[in-house]
């Protein structure tokens, strides 16, 4: 799925990569197991609920949803992709 943002097209991985990378870095595990990555994204969402605007919060929510749709092997590949 492509995301158009300010006239540019991005893959979901490119668009939500910053949020996913942030979660990976907080886990101190690489590649991060799917369950751990989802839990970290969920924790980040709850911690930032009142601290960031709705649009930015939605990026974390959509990043979590993206990770939930992937297999464990795809999550490993995702970790490598966003780290690079």
mmCIF file of the N, C-alpha and C atoms, coordinates in Angstrom:
data_MODEL
# 
_entry.id   MODEL 
# 
loop_
_atom_site.group_PDB 
_atom_site.id 
_atom_site.type_symbol 
_atom_site.label_atom_id 
_atom_site.label_alt_id 
_atom_site.label_comp_id 
_atom_site.label_asym_id 
_atom_site.label_entity_id 
_atom_site.label_seq_id 
_atom_site.pdbx_PDB_ins_code 
_atom_site.Cartn_x 
_atom_site.Cartn_y 
_atom_site.Cartn_z 
_atom_site.occupancy 
_atom_site.B_iso_or_equiv 
_atom_site.pdbx_formal_charge 
_atom_site.auth_seq_id 
_atom_site.auth_comp_id 
_atom_site.auth_asym_id 
_atom_site.auth_atom_id 
_atom_site.pdbx_PDB_model_num 
ATOM 1   N N  . UNK A 1 1  ? 0.841  -1.181  0.000  1.00 0.00 ? 1  UNK A N  1 
ATOM 2   C CA . UNK A 1 1  ? 0.000  0.000   0.000  1.00 0.00 ? 1  UNK A CA 1 
ATOM 3   C C  . UNK A 1 1  ? 0.885  1.244   0.000  1.00 0.00 ? 1  UNK A C  1 
ATOM 4   N N  . UNK A 1 2  ? 0.537  2.184   -0.826 1.00 0.00 ? 2  UNK A N  1 
ATOM 5   C CA . UNK A 1 2  ? 1.281  3.441   -0.906 1.00 0.00 ? 2  UNK A CA 1 
ATOM 6   C C  . UNK A 1 2  ? 0.532  4.526   -0.132 1.00 0.00 ? 2  UNK A C  1 
ATOM 7   N N  . UNK A 1 3  ? 1.293  5.421   0.459  1.00 0.00 ? 3  UNK A N  1 
ATOM 8   C CA . UNK A 1 3  ? 0.735  6.552   1.193  1.00 0.00 ? 3  UNK A CA 1 
ATOM 9   C C  . UNK A 1 3  ? 1.214  7.815   0.507  1.00 0.00 ? 3  UNK A C  1 
ATOM 10  N N  . UNK A 1 4  ? 0.282  8.671   0.141  1.00 0.00 ? 4  UNK A N  1 
ATOM 11  C CA . UNK A 1 4  ? 0.639  9.940   -0.469 1.00 0.00 ? 4  UNK A CA 1 
ATOM 12  C C  . UNK A 1 4  ? 0.647  10.993  0.635  1.00 0.00 ? 4  UNK A C  1 
ATOM 13  N N  . UNK A 1 5  ? 1.796  11.627  0.816  1.00 0.00 ? 5  UNK A N  1 
ATOM 14  C CA . UNK A 1 5  ? 1.944  12.641  1.843  1.00 0.00 ? 5  UNK A CA 1 
ATOM 15  C C  . UNK A 1 5  ? 2.637  13.840  1.225  1.00 0.00 ? 5  UNK A C  1 
ATOM 16  N N  . UNK A 1 6  ? 1.960  14.964  1.222  1.00 0.00 ? 6  UNK A N  1 
ATOM 17  C CA . UNK A 1 6  ? 2.467  16.216  0.664  1.00 0.00 ? 6  UNK A CA 1 
ATOM 18  C C  . UNK A 1 6  ? 2.977  16.031  -0.752 1.00 0.00 ? 6  UNK A C  1 
ATOM 19  N N  . UNK A 1 7  ? 2.200  15.273  -1.542 1.00 0.00 ? 7  UNK A N  1 
ATOM 20  C CA . UNK A 1 7  ? 2.505  15.090  -2.949 1.00 0.00 ? 7  UNK A CA 1 
ATOM 21  C C  . UNK A 1 7  ? 3.533  14.018  -3.268 1.00 0.00 ? 7  UNK A C  1 
ATOM 22  N N  . UNK A 1 8  ? 4.045  13.332  -2.250 1.00 0.00 ? 8  UNK A N  1 
ATOM 23  C CA . UNK A 1 8  ? 5.022  12.264  -2.477 1.00 0.00 ? 8  UNK A CA 1 
ATOM 24  C C  . UNK A 1 8  ? 4.424  10.935  -2.060 1.00 0.00 ? 8  UNK A C  1 
ATOM 25  N N  . UNK A 1 9  ? 4.781  9.881   -2.800 1.00 0.00 ? 9  UNK A N  1 
ATOM 26  C CA . UNK A 1 9  ? 4.308  8.539   -2.474 1.00 0.00 ? 9  UNK A CA 1 
ATOM 27  C C  . UNK A 1 9  ? 5.358  7.801   -1.651 1.00 0.00 ? 9  UNK A C  1 
ATOM 28  N N  . UNK A 1 10 ? 4.881  7.148   -0.600 1.00 0.00 ? 10 UNK A N  1 
ATOM 29  C CA . UNK A 1 10 ? 5.737  6.372   0.290  1.00 0.00 ? 10 UNK A CA 1 
ATOM 30  C C  . UNK A 1 10 ? 5.127  4.999   0.505  1.00 0.00 ? 10 UNK A C  1 
ATOM 31  N N  . UNK A 1 11 ? 5.978  3.986   0.690  1.00 0.00 ? 11 UNK A N  1 
ATOM 32  C CA . UNK A 1 11 ? 5.466  2.700   1.149  1.00 0.00 ? 11 UNK A CA 1 
ATOM 33  C C  . UNK A 1 11 ? 5.138  2.868   2.628  1.00 0.00 ? 11 UNK A C  1 
ATOM 34  N N  . UNK A 1 12 ? 4.351  1.963   3.189  1.00 0.00 ? 12 UNK A N  1 
ATOM 35  C CA . UNK A 1 12 ? 4.042  2.040   4.617  1.00 0.00 ? 12 UNK A CA 1 
ATOM 36  C C  . UNK A 1 12 ? 5.320  1.954   5.449  1.00 0.00 ? 12 UNK A C  1 
ATOM 37  N N  . UNK A 1 13 ? 6.243  1.127   5.019  1.00 0.00 ? 13 UNK A N  1 
ATOM 38  C CA . UNK A 1 13 ? 7.512  0.989   5.751  1.00 0.00 ? 13 UNK A CA 1 
ATOM 39  C C  . UNK A 1 13 ? 8.282  2.304   5.749  1.00 0.00 ? 13 UNK A C  1 
ATOM 40  N N  . UNK A 1 14 ? 8.355  2.953   4.612  1.00 0.00 ? 14 UNK A N  1 
ATOM 41  C CA . UNK A 1 14 ? 9.047  4.242   4.545  1.00 0.00 ? 14 UNK A CA 1 
ATOM 42  C C  . UNK A 1 14 ? 8.339  5.277   5.405  1.00 0.00 ? 14 UNK A C  1 
ATOM 43  N N  . UNK A 1 15 ? 7.022  5.311   5.331  1.00 0.00 ? 15 UNK A N  1 
ATOM 44  C CA . UNK A 1 15 ? 6.261  6.346   6.014  1.00 0.00 ? 15 UNK A CA 1 
ATOM 45  C C  . UNK A 1 15 ? 6.270  6.162   7.530  1.00 0.00 ? 15 UNK A C  1 
ATOM 46  N N  . UNK A 1 16 ? 6.152  4.927   8.003  1.00 0.00 ? 16 UNK A N  1 
ATOM 47  C CA . UNK A 1 16 ? 6.107  4.665   9.439  1.00 0.00 ? 16 UNK A CA 1 
ATOM 48  C C  . UNK A 1 16 ? 7.445  4.168   9.991  1.00 0.00 ? 16 UNK A C  1 
ATOM 49  N N  . UNK A 1 17 ? 8.486  4.232   9.184  1.00 0.00 ? 17 UNK A N  1 
ATOM 50  C CA . UNK A 1 17 ? 9.792  3.734   9.587  1.00 0.00 ? 17 UNK A CA 1 
ATOM 51  C C  . UNK A 1 17 ? 10.365 4.403   10.818 1.00 0.00 ? 17 UNK A C  1 
ATOM 52  N N  . UNK A 1 18 ? 10.153 5.694   10.955 1.00 0.00 ? 18 UNK A N  1 
ATOM 53  C CA . UNK A 1 18 ? 10.689 6.406   12.113 1.00 0.00 ? 18 UNK A CA 1 
ATOM 54  C C  . UNK A 1 18 ? 10.088 5.880   13.406 1.00 0.00 ? 18 UNK A C  1 
ATOM 55  N N  . UNK A 1 19 ? 8.780  5.679   13.416 1.00 0.00 ? 19 UNK A N  1 
ATOM 56  C CA . UNK A 1 19 ? 8.105  5.168   14.606 1.00 0.00 ? 19 UNK A CA 1 
ATOM 57  C C  . UNK A 1 19 ? 8.542  3.738   14.920 1.00 0.00 ? 19 UNK A C  1 
ATOM 58  N N  . UNK A 1 20 ? 8.668  2.936   13.881 1.00 0.00 ? 20 UNK A N  1 
ATOM 59  C CA . UNK A 1 20 ? 9.083  1.544   14.060 1.00 0.00 ? 20 UNK A CA 1 
ATOM 60  C C  . UNK A 1 20 ? 10.532 1.488   14.547 1.00 0.00 ? 20 UNK A C  1 
ATOM 61  N N  . UNK A 1 21 ? 11.401 2.307   13.968 1.00 0.00 ? 21 UNK A N  1 
ATOM 62  C CA . UNK A 1 21 ? 12.797 2.339   14.397 1.00 0.00 ? 21 UNK A CA 1 
ATOM 63  C C  . UNK A 1 21 ? 12.911 2.781   15.852 1.00 0.00 ? 21 UNK A C  1 
ATOM 64  N N  . UNK A 1 22 ? 12.129 3.754   16.238 1.00 0.00 ? 22 UNK A N  1 
ATOM 65  C CA . UNK A 1 22 ? 12.125 4.218   17.632 1.00 0.00 ? 22 UNK A CA 1 
ATOM 66  C C  . UNK A 1 22 ? 11.759 3.072   18.579 1.00 0.00 ? 22 UNK A C  1 
ATOM 67  N N  . UNK A 1 23 ? 10.748 2.297   18.207 1.00 0.00 ? 23 UNK A N  1 
ATOM 68  C CA . UNK A 1 23 ? 10.330 1.161   19.030 1.00 0.00 ? 23 UNK A CA 1 
ATOM 69  C C  . UNK A 1 23 ? 11.423 0.102   19.093 1.00 0.00 ? 23 UNK A C  1 
ATOM 70  N N  . UNK A 1 24 ? 12.070 -0.171  17.962 1.00 0.00 ? 24 UNK A N  1 
ATOM 71  C CA . UNK A 1 24 ? 13.165 -1.149  17.924 1.00 0.00 ? 24 UNK A CA 1 
ATOM 72  C C  . UNK A 1 24 ? 14.285 -0.715  18.859 1.00 0.00 ? 24 UNK A C  1 
ATOM 73  N N  . UNK A 1 25 ? 14.665 0.545   18.799 1.00 0.00 ? 25 UNK A N  1 
ATOM 74  C CA . UNK A 1 25 ? 15.754 1.052   19.626 1.00 0.00 ? 25 UNK A CA 1 
ATOM 75  C C  . UNK A 1 25 ? 15.432 0.950   21.115 1.00 0.00 ? 25 UNK A C  1 
ATOM 76  N N  . UNK A 1 26 ? 14.185 1.142   21.481 1.00 0.00 ? 26 UNK A N  1 
ATOM 77  C CA . UNK A 1 26 ? 13.791 1.065   22.891 1.00 0.00 ? 26 UNK A CA 1 
ATOM 78  C C  . UNK A 1 26 ? 13.779 -0.367  23.421 1.00 0.00 ? 26 UNK A C  1 
ATOM 79  N N  . UNK A 1 27 ? 13.663 -1.346  22.535 1.00 0.00 ? 27 UNK A N  1 
ATOM 80  C CA . UNK A 1 27 ? 13.623 -2.737  22.989 1.00 0.00 ? 27 UNK A CA 1 
ATOM 81  C C  . UNK A 1 27 ? 15.016 -3.300  23.256 1.00 0.00 ? 27 UNK A C  1 
ATOM 82  N N  . UNK A 1 28 ? 16.037 -2.709  22.666 1.00 0.00 ? 28 UNK A N  1 
ATOM 83  C CA . UNK A 1 28 ? 17.406 -3.214  22.773 1.00 0.00 ? 28 UNK A CA 1 
ATOM 84  C C  . UNK A 1 28 ? 17.540 -4.637  22.238 1.00 0.00 ? 28 UNK A C  1 
ATOM 85  N N  . UNK A 1 29 ? 16.678 -5.029  21.308 1.00 0.00 ? 29 UNK A N  1 
ATOM 86  C CA . UNK A 1 29 ? 16.755 -6.342  20.671 1.00 0.00 ? 29 UNK A CA 1 
ATOM 87  C C  . UNK A 1 29 ? 16.727 -6.138  19.162 1.00 0.00 ? 29 UNK A C  1 
ATOM 88  N N  . UNK A 1 30 ? 17.651 -6.801  18.477 1.00 0.00 ? 30 UNK A N  1 
ATOM 89  C CA . UNK A 1 30 ? 17.665 -6.692  17.027 1.00 0.00 ? 30 UNK A CA 1 
ATOM 90  C C  . UNK A 1 30 ? 18.050 -8.025  16.421 1.00 0.00 ? 30 UNK A C  1 
ATOM 91  N N  . UNK A 1 31 ? 17.275 -8.519  15.493 1.00 0.00 ? 31 UNK A N  1 
ATOM 92  C CA . UNK A 1 31 ? 15.965 -7.994  15.114 1.00 0.00 ? 31 UNK A CA 1 
ATOM 93  C C  . UNK A 1 31 ? 14.960 -8.210  16.240 1.00 0.00 ? 31 UNK A C  1 
ATOM 94  N N  . UNK A 1 32 ? 14.015 -7.340  16.307 1.00 0.00 ? 32 UNK A N  1 
ATOM 95  C CA . UNK A 1 32 ? 13.032 -7.370  17.384 1.00 0.00 ? 32 UNK A CA 1 
ATOM 96  C C  . UNK A 1 32 ? 11.915 -8.349  17.048 1.00 0.00 ? 32 UNK A C  1 
ATOM 97  N N  . UNK A 1 33 ? 11.605 -9.284  17.951 1.00 0.00 ? 33 UNK A N  1 
ATOM 98  C CA . UNK A 1 33 ? 10.483 -10.189 17.711 1.00 0.00 ? 33 UNK A CA 1 
ATOM 99  C C  . UNK A 1 33 ? 9.167  -9.420  17.557 1.00 0.00 ? 33 UNK A C  1 
ATOM 100 N N  . UNK A 1 34 ? 8.287  -9.938  16.738 1.00 0.00 ? 34 UNK A N  1 
ATOM 101 C CA . UNK A 1 34 ? 7.017  -9.277  16.441 1.00 0.00 ? 34 UNK A CA 1 
ATOM 102 C C  . UNK A 1 34 ? 6.255  -8.905  17.710 1.00 0.00 ? 34 UNK A C  1 
ATOM 103 N N  . UNK A 1 35 ? 6.102  -9.840  18.625 1.00 0.00 ? 35 UNK A N  1 
ATOM 104 C CA . UNK A 1 35 ? 5.339  -9.589  19.844 1.00 0.00 ? 35 UNK A CA 1 
ATOM 105 C C  . UNK A 1 35 ? 5.939  -8.440  20.652 1.00 0.00 ? 35 UNK A C  1 
ATOM 106 N N  . UNK A 1 36 ? 7.248  -8.425  20.766 1.00 0.00 ? 36 UNK A N  1 
ATOM 107 C CA . UNK A 1 36 ? 7.942  -7.381  21.524 1.00 0.00 ? 36 UNK A CA 1 
ATOM 108 C C  . UNK A 1 36 ? 7.781  -6.024  20.835 1.00 0.00 ? 36 UNK A C  1 
ATOM 109 N N  . UNK A 1 37 ? 7.889  -5.995  19.521 1.00 0.00 ? 37 UNK A N  1 
ATOM 110 C CA . UNK A 1 37 ? 7.753  -4.755  18.769 1.00 0.00 ? 37 UNK A CA 1 
ATOM 111 C C  . UNK A 1 37 ? 6.341  -4.188  18.916 1.00 0.00 ? 37 UNK A C  1 
ATOM 112 N N  . UNK A 1 38 ? 5.336  -5.038  18.833 1.00 0.00 ? 38 UNK A N  1 
ATOM 113 C CA . UNK A 1 38 ? 3.953  -4.593  19.005 1.00 0.00 ? 38 UNK A CA 1 
ATOM 114 C C  . UNK A 1 38 ? 3.740  -4.055  20.417 1.00 0.00 ? 38 UNK A C  1 
ATOM 115 N N  . UNK A 1 39 ? 4.254  -4.766  21.417 1.00 0.00 ? 39 UNK A N  1 
ATOM 116 C CA . UNK A 1 39 ? 4.113  -4.306  22.803 1.00 0.00 ? 39 UNK A CA 1 
ATOM 117 C C  . UNK A 1 39 ? 4.781  -2.953  23.018 1.00 0.00 ? 39 UNK A C  1 
ATOM 118 N N  . UNK A 1 40 ? 5.946  -2.754  22.422 1.00 0.00 ? 40 UNK A N  1 
ATOM 119 C CA . UNK A 1 40 ? 6.656  -1.480  22.578 1.00 0.00 ? 40 UNK A CA 1 
ATOM 120 C C  . UNK A 1 40 ? 5.890  -0.354  21.894 1.00 0.00 ? 40 UNK A C  1 
ATOM 121 N N  . UNK A 1 41 ? 5.375  -0.595  20.704 1.00 0.00 ? 41 UNK A N  1 
ATOM 122 C CA . UNK A 1 41 ? 4.585  0.431   20.017 1.00 0.00 ? 41 UNK A CA 1 
ATOM 123 C C  . UNK A 1 41 ? 3.342  0.778   20.840 1.00 0.00 ? 41 UNK A C  1 
ATOM 124 N N  . UNK A 1 42 ? 2.703  -0.231  21.410 1.00 0.00 ? 42 UNK A N  1 
ATOM 125 C CA . UNK A 1 42 ? 1.525  0.001   22.243 1.00 0.00 ? 42 UNK A CA 1 
ATOM 126 C C  . UNK A 1 42 ? 1.889  0.841   23.474 1.00 0.00 ? 42 UNK A C  1 
ATOM 127 N N  . UNK A 1 43 ? 2.999  0.517   24.098 1.00 0.00 ? 43 UNK A N  1 
ATOM 128 C CA . UNK A 1 43 ? 3.458  1.275   25.262 1.00 0.00 ? 43 UNK A CA 1 
ATOM 129 C C  . UNK A 1 43 ? 3.761  2.724   24.883 1.00 0.00 ? 43 UNK A C  1 
ATOM 130 N N  . UNK A 1 44 ? 4.392  2.911   23.741 1.00 0.00 ? 44 UNK A N  1 
ATOM 131 C CA . UNK A 1 44 ? 4.705  4.262   23.275 1.00 0.00 ? 44 UNK A CA 1 
ATOM 132 C C  . UNK A 1 44 ? 3.431  5.060   23.003 1.00 0.00 ? 44 UNK A C  1 
ATOM 133 N N  . UNK A 1 45 ? 2.434  4.410   22.445 1.00 0.00 ? 45 UNK A N  1 
ATOM 134 C CA . UNK A 1 45 ? 1.154  5.083   22.172 1.00 0.00 ? 45 UNK A CA 1 
ATOM 135 C C  . UNK A 1 45 ? 0.534  5.564   23.482 1.00 0.00 ? 45 UNK A C  1 
ATOM 136 N N  . UNK A 1 46 ? 0.488  4.690   24.473 1.00 0.00 ? 46 UNK A N  1 
ATOM 137 C CA . UNK A 1 46 ? -0.126 5.060   25.753 1.00 0.00 ? 46 UNK A CA 1 
ATOM 138 C C  . UNK A 1 46 ? 0.665  6.140   26.481 1.00 0.00 ? 46 UNK A C  1 
ATOM 139 N N  . UNK A 1 47 ? 1.987  6.075   26.415 1.00 0.00 ? 47 UNK A N  1 
ATOM 140 C CA . UNK A 1 47 ? 2.817  7.073   27.084 1.00 0.00 ? 47 UNK A CA 1 
ATOM 141 C C  . UNK A 1 47 ? 2.689  8.454   26.448 1.00 0.00 ? 47 UNK A C  1 
ATOM 142 N N  . UNK A 1 48 ? 2.468  8.486   25.144 1.00 0.00 ? 48 UNK A N  1 
ATOM 143 C CA . UNK A 1 48 ? 2.447  9.762   24.425 1.00 0.00 ? 48 UNK A CA 1 
ATOM 144 C C  . UNK A 1 48 ? 1.040  10.285  24.162 1.00 0.00 ? 48 UNK A C  1 
ATOM 145 N N  . UNK A 1 49 ? 0.057  9.583   24.636 1.00 0.00 ? 49 UNK A N  1 
ATOM 146 C CA . UNK A 1 49 ? -1.341 9.907   24.355 1.00 0.00 ? 49 UNK A CA 1 
ATOM 147 C C  . UNK A 1 49 ? -1.663 11.388  24.550 1.00 0.00 ? 49 UNK A C  1 
ATOM 148 N N  . UNK A 1 50 ? -1.215 11.973  25.632 1.00 0.00 ? 50 UNK A N  1 
ATOM 149 C CA . UNK A 1 50 ? -1.526 13.373  25.927 1.00 0.00 ? 50 UNK A CA 1 
ATOM 150 C C  . UNK A 1 50 ? -0.387 14.326  25.586 1.00 0.00 ? 50 UNK A C  1 
ATOM 151 N N  . UNK A 1 51 ? 0.701  13.795  25.030 1.00 0.00 ? 51 UNK A N  1 
ATOM 152 C CA . UNK A 1 51 ? 1.882  14.624  24.796 1.00 0.00 ? 51 UNK A CA 1 
ATOM 153 C C  . UNK A 1 51 ? 2.057  15.081  23.354 1.00 0.00 ? 51 UNK A C  1 
ATOM 154 N N  . UNK A 1 52 ? 1.493  14.341  22.409 1.00 0.00 ? 52 UNK A N  1 
ATOM 155 C CA . UNK A 1 52 ? 1.685  14.687  20.996 1.00 0.00 ? 52 UNK A CA 1 
ATOM 156 C C  . UNK A 1 52 ? 0.336  14.907  20.327 1.00 0.00 ? 52 UNK A C  1 
ATOM 157 N N  . UNK A 1 53 ? 0.368  15.575  19.170 1.00 0.00 ? 53 UNK A N  1 
ATOM 158 C CA . UNK A 1 53 ? -0.896 15.851  18.484 1.00 0.00 ? 53 UNK A CA 1 
ATOM 159 C C  . UNK A 1 53 ? -1.474 14.580  17.870 1.00 0.00 ? 53 UNK A C  1 
ATOM 160 N N  . UNK A 1 54 ? -2.745 14.684  17.511 1.00 0.00 ? 54 UNK A N  1 
ATOM 161 C CA . UNK A 1 54 ? -3.488 13.519  17.030 1.00 0.00 ? 54 UNK A CA 1 
ATOM 162 C C  . UNK A 1 54 ? -2.874 12.909  15.773 1.00 0.00 ? 54 UNK A C  1 
ATOM 163 N N  . UNK A 1 55 ? -2.402 13.731  14.854 1.00 0.00 ? 55 UNK A N  1 
ATOM 164 C CA . UNK A 1 55 ? -1.820 13.211  13.608 1.00 0.00 ? 55 UNK A CA 1 
ATOM 165 C C  . UNK A 1 55 ? -0.574 12.376  13.896 1.00 0.00 ? 55 UNK A C  1 
ATOM 166 N N  . UNK A 1 56 ? 0.296  12.898  14.760 1.00 0.00 ? 56 UNK A N  1 
ATOM 167 C CA . UNK A 1 56 ? 1.516  12.159  15.095 1.00 0.00 ? 56 UNK A CA 1 
ATOM 168 C C  . UNK A 1 56 ? 1.188  10.884  15.857 1.00 0.00 ? 56 UNK A C  1 
ATOM 169 N N  . UNK A 1 57 ? 0.221  10.940  16.749 1.00 0.00 ? 57 UNK A N  1 
ATOM 170 C CA . UNK A 1 57 ? -0.205 9.753   17.489 1.00 0.00 ? 57 UNK A CA 1 
ATOM 171 C C  . UNK A 1 57 ? -0.734 8.688   16.528 1.00 0.00 ? 57 UNK A C  1 
ATOM 172 N N  . UNK A 1 58 ? -1.466 9.136   15.517 1.00 0.00 ? 58 UNK A N  1 
ATOM 173 C CA . UNK A 1 58 ? -1.994 8.202   14.514 1.00 0.00 ? 58 UNK A CA 1 
ATOM 174 C C  . UNK A 1 58 ? -0.875 7.488   13.756 1.00 0.00 ? 58 UNK A C  1 
ATOM 175 N N  . UNK A 1 59 ? 0.267  8.127   13.601 1.00 0.00 ? 59 UNK A N  1 
ATOM 176 C CA . UNK A 1 59 ? 1.402  7.473   12.940 1.00 0.00 ? 59 UNK A CA 1 
ATOM 177 C C  . UNK A 1 59 ? 1.858  6.269   13.754 1.00 0.00 ? 59 UNK A C  1 
ATOM 178 N N  . UNK A 1 60 ? 1.900  6.403   15.071 1.00 0.00 ? 60 UNK A N  1 
ATOM 179 C CA . UNK A 1 60 ? 2.281  5.281   15.935 1.00 0.00 ? 60 UNK A CA 1 
ATOM 180 C C  . UNK A 1 60 ? 1.226  4.169   15.880 1.00 0.00 ? 60 UNK A C  1 
ATOM 181 N N  . UNK A 1 61 ? -0.027 4.570   15.864 1.00 0.00 ? 61 UNK A N  1 
ATOM 182 C CA . UNK A 1 61 ? -1.124 3.592   15.802 1.00 0.00 ? 61 UNK A CA 1 
ATOM 183 C C  . UNK A 1 61 ? -1.071 2.818   14.489 1.00 0.00 ? 61 UNK A C  1 
ATOM 184 N N  . UNK A 1 62 ? -0.863 3.522   13.388 1.00 0.00 ? 62 UNK A N  1 
ATOM 185 C CA . UNK A 1 62 ? -0.793 2.856   12.079 1.00 0.00 ? 62 UNK A CA 1 
ATOM 186 C C  . UNK A 1 62 ? 0.475  2.016   11.942 1.00 0.00 ? 62 UNK A C  1 
ATOM 187 N N  . UNK A 1 63 ? 1.562  2.459   12.545 1.00 0.00 ? 63 UNK A N  1 
ATOM 188 C CA . UNK A 1 63 ? 2.789  1.657   12.532 1.00 0.00 ? 63 UNK A CA 1 
ATOM 189 C C  . UNK A 1 63 ? 2.547  0.335   13.248 1.00 0.00 ? 63 UNK A C  1 
ATOM 190 N N  . UNK A 1 64 ? 1.856  0.385   14.381 1.00 0.00 ? 64 UNK A N  1 
ATOM 191 C CA . UNK A 1 64 ? 1.530  -0.837  15.127 1.00 0.00 ? 64 UNK A CA 1 
ATOM 192 C C  . UNK A 1 64 ? 0.641  -1.753  14.285 1.00 0.00 ? 64 UNK A C  1 
ATOM 193 N N  . UNK A 1 65 ? -0.355 -1.179  13.631 1.00 0.00 ? 65 UNK A N  1 
ATOM 194 C CA . UNK A 1 65 ? -1.251 -1.975  12.784 1.00 0.00 ? 65 UNK A CA 1 
ATOM 195 C C  . UNK A 1 65 ? -0.479 -2.623  11.639 1.00 0.00 ? 65 UNK A C  1 
ATOM 196 N N  . UNK A 1 66 ? 0.487  -1.901  11.079 1.00 0.00 ? 66 UNK A N  1 
ATOM 197 C CA . UNK A 1 66 ? 1.315  -2.446  9.992  1.00 0.00 ? 66 UNK A CA 1 
ATOM 198 C C  . UNK A 1 66 ? 2.086  -3.657  10.494 1.00 0.00 ? 66 UNK A C  1 
ATOM 199 N N  . UNK A 1 67 ? 2.718  -3.541  11.660 1.00 0.00 ? 67 UNK A N  1 
ATOM 200 C CA . UNK A 1 67 ? 3.502  -4.641  12.219 1.00 0.00 ? 67 UNK A CA 1 
ATOM 201 C C  . UNK A 1 67 ? 2.604  -5.842  12.509 1.00 0.00 ? 67 UNK A C  1 
ATOM 202 N N  . UNK A 1 68 ? 1.392  -5.600  12.972 1.00 0.00 ? 68 UNK A N  1 
ATOM 203 C CA . UNK A 1 68 ? 0.464  -6.690  13.298 1.00 0.00 ? 68 UNK A CA 1 
ATOM 204 C C  . UNK A 1 68 ? 0.101  -7.523  12.070 1.00 0.00 ? 68 UNK A C  1 
ATOM 205 N N  . UNK A 1 69 ? 0.159  -6.942  10.892 1.00 0.00 ? 69 UNK A N  1 
ATOM 206 C CA . UNK A 1 69 ? -0.226 -7.662  9.677  1.00 0.00 ? 69 UNK A CA 1 
ATOM 207 C C  . UNK A 1 69 ? 0.898  -8.545  9.135  1.00 0.00 ? 69 UNK A C  1 
ATOM 208 N N  . UNK A 1 70 ? 2.096  -8.414  9.689  1.00 0.00 ? 70 UNK A N  1 
ATOM 209 C CA . UNK A 1 70 ? 3.260  -9.113  9.156  1.00 0.00 ? 70 UNK A CA 1 
ATOM 210 C C  . UNK A 1 70 ? 3.514  -10.434 9.866  1.00 0.00 ? 70 UNK A C  1 
ATOM 211 N N  . UNK A 1 71 ? 4.188  -11.324 9.159  1.00 0.00 ? 71 UNK A N  1 
ATOM 212 C CA . UNK A 1 71 ? 4.642  -12.572 9.772  1.00 0.00 ? 71 UNK A CA 1 
ATOM 213 C C  . UNK A 1 71 ? 5.910  -12.275 10.570 1.00 0.00 ? 71 UNK A C  1 
ATOM 214 N N  . UNK A 1 72 ? 6.343  -13.229 11.366 1.00 0.00 ? 72 UNK A N  1 
ATOM 215 C CA . UNK A 1 72 ? 7.577  -13.054 12.145 1.00 0.00 ? 72 UNK A CA 1 
ATOM 216 C C  . UNK A 1 72 ? 8.777  -12.810 11.221 1.00 0.00 ? 72 UNK A C  1 
ATOM 217 N N  . UNK A 1 73 ? 8.852  -13.544 10.121 1.00 0.00 ? 73 UNK A N  1 
ATOM 218 C CA . UNK A 1 73 ? 9.947  -13.364 9.162  1.00 0.00 ? 73 UNK A CA 1 
ATOM 219 C C  . UNK A 1 73 ? 9.893  -11.981 8.520  1.00 0.00 ? 73 UNK A C  1 
ATOM 220 N N  . UNK A 1 74 ? 8.700  -11.507 8.185  1.00 0.00 ? 74 UNK A N  1 
ATOM 221 C CA . UNK A 1 74 ? 8.551  -10.175 7.600  1.00 0.00 ? 74 UNK A CA 1 
ATOM 222 C C  . UNK A 1 74 ? 8.944  -9.089  8.599  1.00 0.00 ? 74 UNK A C  1 
ATOM 223 N N  . UNK A 1 75 ? 8.682  -9.319  9.875  1.00 0.00 ? 75 UNK A N  1 
ATOM 224 C CA . UNK A 1 75 ? 9.081  -8.353  10.905 1.00 0.00 ? 75 UNK A CA 1 
ATOM 225 C C  . UNK A 1 75 ? 10.607 -8.277  10.986 1.00 0.00 ? 75 UNK A C  1 
ATOM 226 N N  . UNK A 1 76 ? 11.280 -9.420  10.892 1.00 0.00 ? 76 UNK A N  1 
ATOM 227 C CA . UNK A 1 76 ? 12.751 -9.420  10.878 1.00 0.00 ? 76 UNK A CA 1 
ATOM 228 C C  . UNK A 1 76 ? 13.263 -8.579  9.709  1.00 0.00 ? 76 UNK A C  1 
ATOM 229 N N  . UNK A 1 77 ? 12.685 -8.782  8.538  1.00 0.00 ? 77 UNK A N  1 
ATOM 230 C CA . UNK A 1 77 ? 13.077 -8.015  7.358  1.00 0.00 ? 77 UNK A CA 1 
ATOM 231 C C  . UNK A 1 77 ? 12.787 -6.530  7.529  1.00 0.00 ? 77 UNK A C  1 
ATOM 232 N N  . UNK A 1 78 ? 11.656 -6.232  8.145  1.00 0.00 ? 78 UNK A N  1 
ATOM 233 C CA . UNK A 1 78 ? 11.264 -4.846  8.420  1.00 0.00 ? 78 UNK A CA 1 
ATOM 234 C C  . UNK A 1 78 ? 12.288 -4.183  9.336  1.00 0.00 ? 78 UNK A C  1 
ATOM 235 N N  . UNK A 1 79 ? 12.716 -4.884  10.361 1.00 0.00 ? 79 UNK A N  1 
ATOM 236 C CA . UNK A 1 79 ? 13.715 -4.348  11.294 1.00 0.00 ? 79 UNK A CA 1 
ATOM 237 C C  . UNK A 1 79 ? 14.984 -3.961  10.553 1.00 0.00 ? 79 UNK A C  1 
ATOM 238 N N  . UNK A 1 80 ? 15.439 -4.833  9.679  1.00 0.00 ? 80 UNK A N  1 
ATOM 239 C CA . UNK A 1 80 ? 16.650 -4.548  8.907  1.00 0.00 ? 80 UNK A CA 1 
ATOM 240 C C  . UNK A 1 80 ? 16.413 -3.361  7.981  1.00 0.00 ? 80 UNK A C  1 
ATOM 241 N N  . UNK A 1 81 ? 15.270 -3.329  7.339  1.00 0.00 ? 81 UNK A N  1 
ATOM 242 C CA . UNK A 1 81 ? 14.977 -2.253  6.384  1.00 0.00 ? 81 UNK A CA 1 
ATOM 243 C C  . UNK A 1 81 ? 14.940 -0.890  7.060  1.00 0.00 ? 81 UNK A C  1 
ATOM 244 N N  . UNK A 1 82 ? 14.237 -0.772  8.184  1.00 0.00 ? 82 UNK A N  1 
ATOM 245 C CA . UNK A 1 82 ? 14.140 0.540   8.824  1.00 0.00 ? 82 UNK A CA 1 
ATOM 246 C C  . UNK A 1 82 ? 15.456 0.944   9.487  1.00 0.00 ? 82 UNK A C  1 
ATOM 247 N N  . UNK A 1 83 ? 16.247 -0.033  9.921  1.00 0.00 ? 83 UNK A N  1 
ATOM 248 C CA . UNK A 1 83 ? 17.548 0.299   10.516 1.00 0.00 ? 83 UNK A CA 1 
ATOM 249 C C  . UNK A 1 83 ? 18.498 0.842   9.458  1.00 0.00 ? 83 UNK A C  1 
ATOM 250 N N  . UNK A 1 84 ? 18.409 0.289   8.246  1.00 0.00 ? 84 UNK A N  1 
ATOM 251 C CA . UNK A 1 84 ? 19.263 0.770   7.158  1.00 0.00 ? 84 UNK A CA 1 
ATOM 252 C C  . UNK A 1 84 ? 18.794 2.122   6.675  1.00 0.00 ? 84 UNK A C  1 
# 
